[in-house]
């Protein structure tokens, strides 16, 4: 199935407007887990996404402390060469193998960055990473960002990486990296409740020919038809959402009220609430694509229609007014 696609930045690949996010499939037993996940279901979900037309998967070394990348590698081995999706992964967050529940630390020192790249290549079972992204700024080793970004440039020149990106970096750091080598893409959080990227990061990218792939467009599951207060109260202790402010009072009540405001739009559009939420992010000028997670094939079916969902001006105005009425989240409500 052909899905709408856009070029990632000025010289990146053509990517479908939604991609598969593999944070949750990392499974349990690490500090930012979503809880227990069945590996076979995870691979089935990724395969289903590819069969339905998605041409890229986003993962990271830290997801499941390497396990998510291993599962992506398993999928790649099972697919014919011509059907394999692009693979985007992230580096810079390190873990203690003896105690994966310890908080990750940040390391983008040059030799460590190179070792992290090699480890991701092994887990993925590929010779080249399509997009290699710094997960978060290095606040622990004292390595200047120019040194780290320069080393990534050398990995690109050597053919180990095709394109480079930055996730969760402030504008001043983007400027410093751009002065060293062009940033192909950035990856900020962006959703109906995390809208801050629209005020700075997205305009910066438009001005510099940099692609924007946003993460958590469904609010980590808040903007789905089945989410409820009961669900929020029943998260297991090893699910990071059990400790997150957006899933706790008073925010969770505001967020559910906003979710409910999407239901009439979903009914009118013959879509799911999740598709409306993701489509809202894709309608924002300057956004290339959205990363959307799933833990089973049916969850993929619940949001993949967002790639081609056309929200009209009345829908967008209703959503903006609903954000303002409920007081949910932070950031601009209109483009």
MITOR-273018 format. One record per residue (C-alpha): residue number from 1; residue in one letter; chain; x, y, z. Coordinates in Angstrom, 1 decimal. Layout:
<nodes>
NUM,A,A,X,Y,Z
...
</nodes>
This chain:
<nodes>
1,X,A,0.0,0.0,0.0
2,X,A,1.4,3.4,-1.0
3,X,A,1.4,6.0,1.8
4,X,A,2.0,9.7,1.4
5,X,A,5.7,10.6,1.7
6,X,A,8.0,13.6,2.0
7,X,A,11.7,14.2,1.6
8,X,A,13.5,14.3,4.9
9,X,A,15.1,17.8,4.9
10,X,A,16.9,19.1,1.8
11,X,A,18.8,15.9,0.8
12,X,A,17.5,13.0,2.9
13,X,A,15.4,10.0,1.8
14,X,A,11.7,10.0,0.9
15,X,A,9.9,8.8,4.0
16,X,A,6.3,8.0,4.7
17,X,A,4.5,10.5,6.8
18,X,A,4.2,8.0,9.6
19,X,A,7.0,5.7,10.8
20,X,A,7.1,2.9,13.3
21,X,A,8.4,3.8,16.8
22,X,A,10.0,1.0,18.7
23,X,A,10.4,2.4,22.2
24,X,A,7.7,0.2,23.8
25,X,A,8.9,-3.0,22.2
26,X,A,12.1,-2.8,24.1
27,X,A,10.3,-4.6,26.9
28,X,A,10.7,-4.6,30.7
29,X,A,13.6,-4.5,33.0
30,X,A,15.1,-1.0,32.3
31,X,A,14.6,2.5,33.7
32,X,A,12.2,3.9,31.0
33,X,A,10.3,0.7,30.2
34,X,A,6.7,0.5,29.0
35,X,A,6.4,-2.9,30.8
36,X,A,6.4,-6.5,29.6
37,X,A,6.3,-6.9,25.8
38,X,A,6.1,-10.1,23.8
39,X,A,8.9,-10.2,21.2
40,X,A,6.9,-12.2,18.6
41,X,A,4.1,-9.6,18.8
42,X,A,6.6,-6.8,18.5
43,X,A,8.1,-8.2,15.3
44,X,A,4.6,-8.9,13.9
45,X,A,3.7,-5.3,14.6
46,X,A,6.7,-4.0,12.7
47,X,A,6.1,-6.5,9.8
48,X,A,2.5,-5.4,9.6
49,X,A,3.5,-1.7,9.5
50,X,A,5.9,-2.4,6.6
51,X,A,3.3,-4.5,4.8
52,X,A,0.9,-1.6,5.1
53,X,A,3.4,0.8,3.4
54,X,A,5.5,2.3,6.2
55,X,A,9.1,2.6,4.9
56,X,A,11.1,3.5,8.1
57,X,A,11.5,2.4,11.7
58,X,A,12.8,4.5,14.5
59,X,A,14.6,2.9,17.4
60,X,A,17.4,3.7,19.8
61,X,A,20.2,1.8,21.6
62,X,A,18.7,2.6,25.0
63,X,A,15.3,1.1,24.2
64,X,A,15.4,-2.1,26.2
65,X,A,19.1,-1.5,26.6
66,X,A,19.8,-2.8,23.1
67,X,A,16.8,-5.2,22.8
68,X,A,14.7,-3.0,20.5
69,X,A,17.6,-2.7,18.0
70,X,A,18.0,-6.5,18.2
71,X,A,14.3,-7.0,17.3
72,X,A,14.5,-4.5,14.4
73,X,A,17.5,-6.6,13.3
74,X,A,15.5,-9.7,13.5
75,X,A,12.8,-8.2,11.3
76,X,A,15.4,-7.1,8.7
77,X,A,16.8,-10.6,8.5
78,X,A,13.3,-12.0,7.9
79,X,A,12.4,-9.6,5.1
80,X,A,13.6,-9.8,1.5
81,X,A,16.2,-7.1,0.7
82,X,A,13.7,-5.1,-1.5
83,X,A,11.1,-4.9,1.3
84,X,A,13.4,-3.7,4.1
85,X,A,12.5,-0.4,5.7
86,X,A,15.0,2.4,6.4
87,X,A,16.3,2.2,10.0
88,X,A,16.8,5.3,12.1
89,X,A,18.5,4.8,15.5
90,X,A,19.9,7.0,18.3
91,X,A,22.9,7.1,20.5
92,X,A,24.4,8.9,23.4
93,X,A,22.4,7.3,26.3
94,X,A,24.5,4.7,28.2
95,X,A,23.5,2.0,30.7
96,X,A,25.0,-0.2,33.3
97,X,A,24.7,-3.9,32.0
98,X,A,24.9,-5.0,35.7
99,X,A,22.0,-2.8,36.7
100,X,A,19.8,-1.7,33.7
101,X,A,17.3,0.0,36.1
102,X,A,19.9,2.7,36.9
103,X,A,19.2,6.0,35.2
104,X,A,21.1,6.3,31.9
105,X,A,23.9,8.7,31.5
106,X,A,24.9,10.8,28.5
107,X,A,28.1,10.3,26.6
108,X,A,28.9,11.7,23.1
109,X,A,32.7,11.6,23.5
110,X,A,34.2,10.8,20.1
111,X,A,35.6,7.3,20.8
112,X,A,32.5,6.3,22.7
113,X,A,30.3,7.6,19.9
114,X,A,32.2,5.4,17.4
115,X,A,31.9,2.4,19.7
116,X,A,28.1,3.0,20.1
117,X,A,27.7,3.2,16.3
118,X,A,29.5,-0.1,15.9
119,X,A,27.4,-1.7,18.6
120,X,A,24.2,-0.5,16.9
121,X,A,25.4,-1.8,13.5
122,X,A,25.9,-5.3,15.1
123,X,A,22.6,-5.4,16.9
124,X,A,20.7,-4.2,13.7
125,X,A,22.8,-6.5,11.5
126,X,A,23.4,-3.8,8.9
127,X,A,26.5,-2.2,7.3
128,X,A,25.1,1.3,7.3
129,X,A,22.6,3.1,9.6
130,X,A,20.3,5.2,7.5
131,X,A,19.8,8.0,10.1
132,X,A,21.9,8.2,13.2
133,X,A,20.7,10.7,15.8
134,X,A,22.1,12.0,19.1
135,X,A,19.4,11.1,21.6
136,X,A,20.0,14.0,24.0
137,X,A,22.8,16.5,24.6
138,X,A,25.9,15.2,26.4
139,X,A,25.7,16.8,29.8
140,X,A,28.0,14.3,31.6
141,X,A,31.3,14.0,29.8
142,X,A,32.0,17.7,29.0
143,X,A,32.6,16.9,25.3
144,X,A,31.9,20.0,23.2
145,X,A,29.0,19.3,20.8
146,X,A,31.2,20.4,17.9
147,X,A,33.6,17.5,18.6
148,X,A,30.7,15.0,18.8
149,X,A,29.0,16.3,15.6
150,X,A,32.3,16.3,13.8
151,X,A,32.8,12.7,14.7
152,X,A,29.4,11.8,13.4
153,X,A,30.4,13.6,10.2
154,X,A,33.4,11.3,9.9
155,X,A,31.1,8.2,10.4
156,X,A,29.0,9.6,7.5
157,X,A,32.1,10.1,5.3
158,X,A,33.2,6.5,6.1
159,X,A,29.8,5.1,5.0
160,X,A,28.7,3.8,8.4
161,X,A,25.9,6.3,8.5
162,X,A,23.9,8.0,5.7
163,X,A,22.3,11.0,7.4
164,X,A,22.7,12.6,10.8
165,X,A,20.2,14.1,13.2
166,X,A,19.6,15.5,16.7
167,X,A,16.9,14.8,19.2
168,X,A,15.9,17.0,22.1
169,X,A,18.6,19.6,21.4
170,X,A,18.0,23.3,22.1
171,X,A,18.4,26.0,19.4
172,X,A,21.8,27.2,20.5
173,X,A,23.2,23.6,20.2
174,X,A,21.5,23.3,16.8
175,X,A,23.3,26.4,15.6
176,X,A,26.6,25.2,16.9
177,X,A,26.2,21.8,15.1
178,X,A,25.0,23.4,11.9
179,X,A,28.2,25.5,11.8
180,X,A,30.1,22.2,11.7
181,X,A,28.0,20.2,9.3
182,X,A,24.5,20.3,8.0
183,X,A,21.8,18.7,10.3
184,X,A,19.7,16.5,8.2
185,X,A,16.9,16.1,10.7
186,X,A,15.8,16.9,14.2
187,X,A,13.5,14.9,16.4
188,X,A,11.5,16.9,19.0
189,X,A,8.5,15.8,21.1
190,X,A,5.3,17.2,19.5
191,X,A,1.7,16.4,20.3
192,X,A,-1.6,18.0,21.3
193,X,A,-0.1,18.4,24.8
194,X,A,3.5,19.0,24.0
195,X,A,3.4,21.8,21.5
196,X,A,6.5,23.8,22.5
197,X,A,8.5,22.7,19.4
198,X,A,6.2,24.7,17.2
199,X,A,7.5,28.0,18.7
200,X,A,11.2,27.4,18.0
201,X,A,12.5,24.1,16.7
202,X,A,10.2,23.7,13.8
203,X,A,10.7,27.2,12.4
204,X,A,14.5,26.8,12.9
205,X,A,14.4,23.6,10.8
206,X,A,12.3,25.2,8.0
207,X,A,14.9,28.0,7.8
208,X,A,17.8,25.6,7.6
209,X,A,16.4,22.9,5.2
210,X,A,16.3,20.4,8.1
211,X,A,13.7,17.7,8.3
212,X,A,11.5,17.3,11.4
213,X,A,10.3,13.9,12.6
214,X,A,8.3,14.2,15.8
215,X,A,7.9,11.7,18.5
216,X,A,5.0,10.8,20.9
217,X,A,2.3,12.4,18.6
218,X,A,-0.4,10.3,20.5
219,X,A,0.8,11.5,23.9
220,X,A,2.3,8.1,24.7
221,X,A,-1.2,6.6,24.4
222,X,A,-3.3,9.3,25.9
223,X,A,-4.9,10.2,22.6
224,X,A,-6.5,6.8,21.8
225,X,A,-10.1,5.7,21.9
226,X,A,-9.6,3.3,24.8
227,X,A,-7.5,5.4,27.2
228,X,A,-9.2,6.1,30.5
229,X,A,-8.6,7.2,34.1
230,X,A,-8.8,3.6,35.1
231,X,A,-6.0,2.8,32.7
232,X,A,-3.9,5.6,34.1
233,X,A,-4.4,4.3,37.6
234,X,A,-3.5,0.7,36.7
235,X,A,-0.1,1.2,35.0
236,X,A,2.4,-1.3,36.5
237,X,A,5.3,0.1,38.5
238,X,A,7.7,-0.7,35.6
239,X,A,5.8,1.5,33.1
240,X,A,7.4,4.9,33.0
241,X,A,4.0,6.5,32.6
242,X,A,3.0,5.6,36.1
243,X,A,5.4,8.3,37.3
244,X,A,4.8,10.9,34.5
245,X,A,2.9,14.1,35.3
246,X,A,0.7,13.9,32.2
247,X,A,-0.8,10.7,33.5
248,X,A,-1.4,12.0,37.0
249,X,A,-3.9,14.5,38.4
250,X,A,-4.6,17.2,37.5
251,X,A,-3.1,16.9,34.0
252,X,A,-4.6,13.5,33.2
253,X,A,-8.1,14.8,33.6
254,X,A,-7.4,17.8,31.3
255,X,A,-5.8,15.5,28.8
256,X,A,-8.7,13.1,28.7
257,X,A,-11.1,16.0,28.3
258,X,A,-9.1,17.0,25.3
259,X,A,-9.1,13.5,24.0
260,X,A,-12.9,13.4,24.3
261,X,A,-13.1,16.6,22.2
262,X,A,-11.6,14.7,19.3
263,X,A,-14.3,12.1,19.2
264,X,A,-16.8,14.1,17.1
265,X,A,-14.1,14.9,14.6
266,X,A,-13.1,11.2,14.5
267,X,A,-16.7,10.2,13.9
268,X,A,-17.1,12.8,11.1
269,X,A,-13.8,11.7,9.4
270,X,A,-14.6,8.0,9.9
271,X,A,-11.2,7.8,11.7
272,X,A,-9.9,6.8,15.1
273,X,A,-9.1,9.4,17.8
274,X,A,-5.5,8.3,17.4
275,X,A,-5.5,9.1,13.7
276,X,A,-7.0,12.5,14.4
277,X,A,-4.3,13.2,17.0
278,X,A,-1.4,12.2,14.8
279,X,A,-2.9,13.9,11.7
280,X,A,-3.0,17.2,13.8
281,X,A,0.8,17.0,14.1
282,X,A,1.2,16.3,10.4
283,X,A,-0.9,19.3,9.5
284,X,A,1.6,21.6,11.3
285,X,A,3.7,23.4,8.7
286,X,A,7.3,22.2,8.6
287,X,A,6.8,18.7,10.0
288,X,A,8.0,16.0,7.7
289,X,A,6.7,12.9,9.5
290,X,A,5.6,11.4,12.9
291,X,A,7.0,8.5,14.8
292,X,A,4.1,6.4,16.1
293,X,A,4.5,3.4,18.4
294,X,A,2.7,0.1,18.5
295,X,A,3.0,-3.2,20.4
296,X,A,0.8,-5.3,18.1
297,X,A,-0.5,-5.3,14.5
298,X,A,-4.0,-4.1,15.5
299,X,A,-2.4,-1.0,17.2
300,X,A,-0.8,-0.2,13.9
301,X,A,-4.2,-0.3,12.2
302,X,A,-5.5,2.1,14.8
303,X,A,-3.3,5.0,13.6
304,X,A,-1.8,4.3,10.2
305,X,A,-4.7,6.2,8.5
306,X,A,-3.3,9.4,9.9
307,X,A,-0.8,9.5,7.1
308,X,A,-3.5,10.4,4.6
309,X,A,-6.2,12.0,6.9
310,X,A,-7.1,15.5,5.7
311,X,A,-8.4,17.6,8.6
312,X,A,-10.3,20.6,7.4
313,X,A,-10.1,24.2,8.7
314,X,A,-13.2,23.6,10.9
315,X,A,-11.5,20.5,12.5
316,X,A,-8.3,22.4,13.2
317,X,A,-10.2,25.3,14.7
318,X,A,-12.3,22.9,16.9
319,X,A,-9.1,21.3,18.1
320,X,A,-7.4,24.6,18.9
321,X,A,-10.5,25.8,20.8
322,X,A,-10.6,22.5,22.7
323,X,A,-7.0,22.8,23.8
324,X,A,-7.6,26.3,25.1
325,X,A,-10.9,25.3,26.8
326,X,A,-9.4,22.3,28.6
327,X,A,-6.1,24.0,29.4
328,X,A,-4.2,20.8,28.4
329,X,A,-0.5,21.0,27.7
330,X,A,1.8,23.8,26.7
331,X,A,2.7,25.6,23.5
332,X,A,1.0,27.3,20.5
333,X,A,-2.4,26.0,19.5
334,X,A,-2.5,27.4,15.9
335,X,A,0.1,27.4,13.1
</nodes>
